[in-house]
Amino acid sequence: MKAYVFPGQGAQFSGMGKDLYEGSAECRELMERANDIIGFRLTDLMFGGTADDLKQTRVTQPAVFLHSVALARRLGENFRPDMAGGHSLGEFSALVAAGAIDFDDGLRLVVARAEAMQKCCERTPSTMAAVLKLDDKTVEDICASVEGEVVVAANYNCPGQLVISGTKEGVARACELAKEAKGKALPLAVGGAFHSPLMEPARVELAEAIERTAFKAPVCPVYQNVTAEPVTDPAEIKRNLLMQLTAPVRWTATVQHMLRDGATEFIEVGPGTALQGMVKRVDTSANAHSAEV
């Protein structure tokens, strides 16, 4: 069984999607439509923007989404998912590729999400960090022990890799404690505390946009970040998509549940190879690779 997985923020790179734009009339039309919907030439930044240009949340999220969806379209009849899932932002790509949301609506939701999250980033100085070489419970206990600040487990990426999120002071203190516990802590170049309570204003703002959007049953189960379980009911998809902003990404459990349900091949659709590495950290024998067009 084929599990198609879609990356999130952090997978972007200068030049992303240019080969699709130049090599496929369908992808070129899709990307130009995205430029029109957004109101600026996103593709110019994707193809030739600097790292600083691309790391702006309002650019990063639609860029990764567009690259992923265009690549899924380029696969054509070869895109036959038995199951799908996406890491954070990638969940929107997965839902569009699986037919739960149409492209225009999906892009508008991603733009609304990015703008709402950017406002939260500007409202409260906050950040994220990757904690390595410690088990999940140890990292959770460290976060809980930090007093007077917000810091929580945000991304359960794979065994030995958990991303924490919160105020700058809270994350800095948790990183110190992680090092004392013989772990490794790496600050991430992000603008704010994604998947934490600090994103609550963005969740409220995004709720209106999600409520206005039409959702359908996807062509295959989509394993959502909040529960790590397969979902096909449109109403449930909408609820989980909204909760995702302030809840952790349960990627380890997502991969485990896909394997439990019969996944034999993981195909990453989008920029980068990060998800393949995570899948193989969950199960060293897993067959994981990039989509080939």
C-alpha positions as CSV (number, residue, x, y, z in Angstrom):
1,M,0.0,0.0,0.0
2,K,1.3,3.4,-0.9
3,A,1.4,6.2,1.6
4,Y,2.0,9.7,0.2
5,V,3.4,12.2,2.6
6,F,3.8,16.0,2.2
7,P,6.4,18.2,3.9
8,G,5.9,21.3,5.9
9,Q,7.6,24.6,6.6
10,G,11.4,24.3,6.5
11,A,11.5,22.2,3.3
12,Q,11.8,25.3,1.1
13,F,14.8,26.1,-1.1
14,S,15.7,28.6,-3.8
15,G,14.8,27.1,-7.2
16,M,12.0,25.0,-5.8
17,G,9.4,24.1,-8.4
18,K,11.2,25.7,-11.4
19,D,11.6,22.3,-13.1
20,L,7.8,21.7,-12.8
21,Y,7.0,25.1,-14.2
22,E,9.3,24.7,-17.2
23,G,8.5,21.1,-17.9
24,S,4.7,20.9,-17.6
25,A,2.1,23.1,-19.1
26,E,-0.4,21.9,-16.4
27,C,2.0,22.9,-13.5
28,R,2.8,26.2,-15.1
29,E,-0.9,27.0,-15.4
30,L,-1.4,26.0,-11.7
31,M,1.5,28.1,-10.6
32,E,0.3,31.2,-12.5
33,R,-3.2,30.7,-11.0
34,A,-1.5,30.7,-7.6
35,N,0.2,34.0,-8.4
36,D,-3.1,35.5,-9.4
37,I,-4.9,34.3,-6.2
38,I,-2.1,35.5,-3.9
39,G,-1.7,38.8,-5.6
40,F,2.1,38.7,-6.0
41,R,4.5,36.6,-8.0
42,L,5.2,33.8,-5.6
43,T,6.9,31.8,-8.3
44,D,9.6,34.5,-8.6
45,L,10.5,34.0,-5.0
46,M,10.4,30.2,-5.3
47,F,12.7,30.2,-8.3
48,G,15.1,32.9,-7.4
49,G,14.5,34.2,-3.9
50,T,17.1,34.3,-1.2
51,A,16.9,32.1,2.0
52,D,15.7,35.2,3.9
53,D,12.9,35.8,1.3
54,L,11.8,32.2,1.5
55,K,11.7,31.9,5.3
56,Q,9.0,34.6,5.7
57,T,6.0,32.7,6.8
58,R,3.7,34.4,4.3
59,V,6.0,33.1,1.5
60,T,7.2,29.8,2.9
61,Q,3.8,28.2,3.5
62,P,2.2,28.9,0.1
63,A,5.5,28.1,-1.6
64,V,5.8,24.6,-0.1
65,F,2.1,24.0,-0.6
66,L,2.3,25.0,-4.3
67,H,5.4,22.9,-5.0
68,S,3.8,19.9,-3.3
69,V,0.4,20.1,-5.0
70,A,2.0,20.8,-8.4
71,L,4.2,17.8,-8.1
72,A,1.2,15.6,-7.2
73,R,-0.5,16.9,-10.3
74,R,2.6,16.2,-12.4
75,L,2.4,12.5,-11.2
76,G,-0.9,12.2,-13.0
77,E,-2.3,8.7,-13.1
78,N,0.8,7.5,-11.1
79,F,-0.6,9.4,-8.1
80,R,-2.7,6.6,-6.6
81,P,-2.6,7.0,-2.8
82,D,-3.9,4.3,-0.5
83,M,-3.3,6.7,2.4
84,A,-1.9,10.3,2.8
85,G,-0.6,12.6,5.4
86,G,1.3,15.8,5.8
87,H,3.6,17.4,8.4
88,S,2.0,20.5,9.7
89,L,1.4,22.8,6.7
90,G,1.8,19.6,4.6
91,E,-1.6,18.4,5.8
92,F,-3.2,21.1,3.6
93,S,-1.2,19.8,0.6
94,A,-2.3,16.2,1.4
95,L,-5.9,17.2,1.6
96,V,-5.8,19.0,-1.7
97,A,-4.0,16.2,-3.4
98,A,-6.5,13.7,-2.0
99,G,-9.4,15.7,-3.2
100,A,-10.8,16.9,0.1
101,I,-10.4,20.6,-0.8
102,D,-10.0,22.1,-4.2
103,F,-6.8,23.9,-5.1
104,D,-8.0,27.5,-5.0
105,D,-9.7,27.0,-1.6
106,G,-6.6,25.2,-0.2
107,L,-4.3,27.9,-1.3
108,R,-6.5,30.6,0.2
109,L,-6.6,28.7,3.5
110,V,-2.8,28.4,3.5
111,V,-2.4,32.1,2.9
112,A,-4.9,32.9,5.6
113,R,-3.1,30.5,8.0
114,A,0.3,32.0,7.2
115,E,-0.9,35.6,7.7
116,A,-2.6,34.7,11.0
117,M,0.5,32.9,12.2
118,Q,2.7,35.8,11.2
119,K,0.6,38.1,13.3
120,C,1.1,35.8,16.3
121,C,4.9,35.8,15.6
122,E,4.9,39.6,15.7
123,R,2.8,39.8,18.8
124,T,4.9,37.6,21.1
125,P,8.7,37.0,20.8
126,S,8.8,33.3,20.4
127,T,10.7,30.4,18.8
128,M,11.3,26.7,18.4
129,A,14.1,24.3,18.9
130,A,14.9,20.7,18.0
131,V,15.8,18.4,21.0
132,L,17.8,15.3,20.0
133,K,18.9,12.2,21.8
134,L,16.2,12.2,24.5
135,D,13.0,10.2,24.7
136,D,9.7,12.0,24.4
137,K,8.8,11.7,28.1
138,T,12.0,13.3,29.2
139,V,11.5,16.3,26.9
140,E,7.8,16.6,28.0
141,D,9.0,16.7,31.7
142,I,11.6,19.3,30.9
143,C,9.0,21.6,29.3
144,A,6.6,21.1,32.2
145,S,9.4,22.1,34.7
146,V,10.0,25.5,33.1
147,E,8.1,27.9,35.3
148,G,6.7,31.3,34.3
149,E,7.1,30.8,30.5
150,V,5.3,28.9,27.7
151,V,7.2,26.0,26.3
152,V,5.6,22.8,25.0
153,A,6.4,19.7,22.8
154,A,5.3,20.7,19.3
155,N,6.5,18.2,16.8
156,Y,7.0,14.5,17.6
157,N,9.1,13.9,14.5
158,C,10.7,10.5,15.1
159,P,12.4,8.7,18.0
160,G,15.1,10.9,19.5
161,Q,13.9,14.1,17.7
162,L,11.2,16.3,19.3
163,V,10.7,20.0,18.5
164,I,9.8,22.3,21.3
165,S,7.9,25.6,21.0
166,G,7.3,28.6,23.2
167,T,8.5,32.0,24.3
168,K,12.1,32.7,23.6
169,E,13.0,32.6,27.3
170,G,11.0,29.4,27.8
171,V,12.7,27.6,24.9
172,A,16.1,28.8,26.0
173,R,15.6,27.4,29.5
174,A,14.3,24.1,28.2
175,C,17.3,23.8,25.9
176,E,19.7,24.3,28.8
177,L,17.8,21.6,30.8
178,A,17.9,19.2,27.7
179,K,21.7,19.6,27.6
180,E,22.0,18.9,31.3
181,A,20.0,15.7,30.6
182,K,22.7,14.7,28.0
183,G,20.6,15.7,25.0
184,K,21.3,18.1,22.2
185,A,19.3,21.2,21.5
186,L,19.3,23.1,18.2
187,P,17.5,26.5,17.9
188,L,15.4,26.6,14.7
189,A,15.3,29.6,12.3
190,V,11.6,30.2,12.6
191,G,9.6,33.3,13.3
192,G,7.4,32.0,16.2
193,A,6.1,29.3,18.4
194,F,4.1,27.1,16.0
195,H,1.9,24.3,17.4
196,S,1.8,26.0,20.9
197,P,-0.8,27.9,22.9
198,L,0.8,31.1,21.6
199,M,-0.9,30.4,18.2
200,E,-4.4,30.6,19.8
201,P,-5.2,34.0,18.1
202,A,-4.3,32.5,14.7
203,R,-6.6,29.5,15.4
204,V,-9.5,31.8,16.1
205,E,-8.8,33.8,12.9
206,L,-8.4,30.7,10.8
207,A,-11.7,29.2,12.1
208,E,-13.7,31.6,10.0
209,A,-11.8,30.8,6.8
210,I,-12.1,27.0,7.4
211,E,-15.8,27.3,8.2
212,R,-16.4,29.1,4.8
213,T,-14.5,26.4,2.9
214,A,-16.2,23.4,1.3
215,F,-14.7,20.1,2.2
216,K,-15.4,16.7,0.6
217,A,-14.5,13.1,1.5
218,P,-10.9,12.5,0.2
219,V,-10.1,9.7,-2.2
220,C,-8.2,7.9,0.6
221,P,-7.9,8.2,4.4
222,V,-5.8,11.2,5.5
223,Y,-3.8,10.7,8.7
224,Q,-4.1,14.0,10.5
225,N,-1.5,15.6,12.8
226,V,-3.7,16.0,15.8
227,T,-4.8,12.4,16.2
228,A,-2.4,10.5,13.9
229,E,-5.4,8.5,12.8
230,P,-7.0,8.1,9.4
231,V,-9.9,10.4,8.7
232,T,-12.3,10.6,5.8
233,D,-15.3,12.5,7.3
234,P,-15.2,16.2,6.1
235,A,-16.5,17.6,9.3
236,E,-13.9,15.7,11.3
237,I,-11.2,16.9,8.9
238,K,-12.2,20.5,9.4
239,R,-12.1,20.2,13.2
240,N,-8.7,18.5,13.3
241,L,-7.3,21.0,10.8
242,L,-8.2,23.9,13.1
243,M,-7.0,22.2,16.2
244,Q,-3.6,21.6,14.5
245,L,-2.4,25.2,15.0
246,T,-2.2,24.9,18.8
247,A,-1.7,21.1,19.1
248,P,1.5,19.0,18.5
249,V,2.3,17.3,15.2
250,R,2.2,13.6,16.1
251,W,4.4,12.5,13.2
252,T,6.0,9.5,14.8
253,A,2.5,8.0,15.6
254,T,1.3,8.9,12.1
255,V,4.0,6.8,10.5
256,Q,3.5,4.0,13.0
257,H,-0.3,4.0,12.3
258,M,0.3,4.0,8.5
259,L,2.5,0.9,9.0
260,R,-0.1,-0.6,11.2
261,D,-2.7,-0.1,8.5
262,G,-0.6,-1.8,5.8
263,A,1.7,0.9,4.3
264,T,4.5,-0.7,2.4
265,E,5.9,2.4,0.6
266,F,6.2,6.0,1.7
267,I,6.4,8.6,-1.1
268,E,7.4,12.1,-0.2
269,V,5.7,14.7,-2.4
270,G,7.3,18.1,-2.2
271,P,10.6,19.9,-1.7
272,G,13.3,18.2,0.4
273,T,13.7,14.8,1.9
274,A,13.1,15.4,5.6
275,L,10.1,13.2,5.9
276,Q,11.9,10.2,4.4
277,G,14.5,10.5,7.1
278,M,11.9,10.6,9.8
279,V,10.1,7.6,8.4
280,K,13.3,5.6,8.4
281,R,14.0,6.7,12.0
282,V,10.6,5.3,13.0
283,D,11.2,2.0,11.1
284,T,14.6,1.3,9.7
285,S,13.2,-1.2,7.2
286,A,10.6,1.2,5.8
287,N,10.7,1.9,2.0
288,A,10.7,5.7,1.7
289,H,11.7,7.8,-1.2
290,S,10.9,11.0,-3.2
291,A,8.2,11.2,-5.8
292,E,9.5,10.6,-9.3
293,V,8.1,12.3,-12.4
